[in-house]
Amino acid sequence: MLLGVPSSASGSAVDVDGMALNQVVSGQIKVGRRVLALPAGEWQLVRKAEGRGGSDLRAPEMVSLSFQQVTGNRIVQTLSVNASKNSSSRIWAAEPCKAQSDSYWVDDRKVGINNQFCTRVGFTSGFVDGAAGADYQSWVRDVKARGLAYSPEMPWVGVVRYTMSDYLLMAISFDPGVSGIGPSKRAARRLNDWLPDVARELPAQRAFYESLVAWAPVFATAAQRAFDGDETLQPADYGEPKLPPKPRLD
């Protein structure tokens, strides 16, 4: 449990409308009419934003939530949840799996332009130090003030699921330091060790990515159930990747 921050009872869904920054939640949250189970663990809310998912009147009201999970004195996971608060009749223009960009792996299960289901494995560079925007700058100041340790690169698995009526994005990132992987030799994203073509030539990075690829379908299945409003979904149903262990120092 994080010290000095309010926490929720894990047996009841916490309504995001009343959720405060730095609150620690576990179990389920309530987003509009939908109850979402979070992946296992205690998640500290570090950013919350609301607004419409577009400029037209049919655009749904959205909520964007960013969480972190701290073990000891280190940020070991982050979680992003972007969801429509109520059903609408929105025509989306994006295709989340149309381009691979610099993702390591992409799985496209779309049915049509307004019935999309995408899973990606990629990485965040400049974690903490590259954060932009007032909300994230406040989080950065807190991280620095508390002296939390972190990795500048955070590999992640992300799922986007939407229809004309509802939208859900869930993305969870992992600290490669738990597997003994240090910062990239070159911090710039265009030269980073976690770029797919580079990572495939580096055994430690490749093994870390492959552990996420192996787990991603389990995470995506749970995210689909969350999208469907399945209130029987439990945190354990998201599973966990089998991240490579730290190498032994003999």
Secondary structure, DSSP 8 states (H G I E B T S, - for coil): --TTS-B--TTS-EEGGG--TT-EE-SEEEETTEEEE--SS-EEEEEEEEEESSSSTT--EEEEEEEEEEETTEEEEEEEEEEESS---------TTS--TT-SEEEE--SBTTBEEEEEEEEESSTTTT--SHHHHHHHHHHHHHT-B--S-EEEEEEEEE-SS-EEEEEEEE-GGGGT----SS-SGGG-TTSHHHHTTSHHHHHHHHHHHHHHHHHHHHHHHHHTT-TT--GGGG------------
